[in-house]
């Protein structure tokens, strides 16, 4: 398995990453281990060290759709990795319960990591973005 760094300045040996990945707890496309967070997107597995992350948070999007005769609302949960004021990656989670379990694992592995979304700042006209 080949691993790709989420930040350009990090380059760790693939054999060490493979060991860490195998030790980790996998939930959907996300694998939580002691030092690294692994994210699978397509055929690639990305990694980032917790020390390089400013915050990790869950984003929830709801989509309204007409299903058969009635309307319905679908909920999609995403894990967002945030560093230096920008989103590095957004990955869809298998569901709300998986998101809660994932964040419990993240708190246990790195209690100092910020696990809340950044505040939405008003734009120039005073409206929220």
C-alpha positions, 0 to 999 in steps of 0.5 A: 500500500502506498501512502500520500502526505496530506501536507507537502512538507511531511514525508514518512517511510511507507513501512512505518505508515503501514505498521501504524495503519494496521494498528489503527481503528478503521471507520469507513474511509478513515483510520485513527491510529496513535500518531497519524490520521489516515483518509482513503479517497478513491484509490489513494490513502492520505495521512497526516500527523495530529501535530500538523492539524489545527482542528478536525470537525464533523460537517453535517449536510442535509439534502431534501429530495422527493422520494416516491410520493413524499418528500424526504430529507437525507443526512450526510456526515463528513469529517473535515481536516483543517490547517492554517485557515483552510480545509485540507480534506473532506471525507464522507462518513458512513453515518451519524453513529460512525461519526460519534464513534470516530470522534470518541477515538480521536479524543482518546488518541489526541486529547489536545486536538481541536474537535470543533468547527471554526466560527463562521465570520460575517463577510464584508456586507455583514451577512454570514458566509 
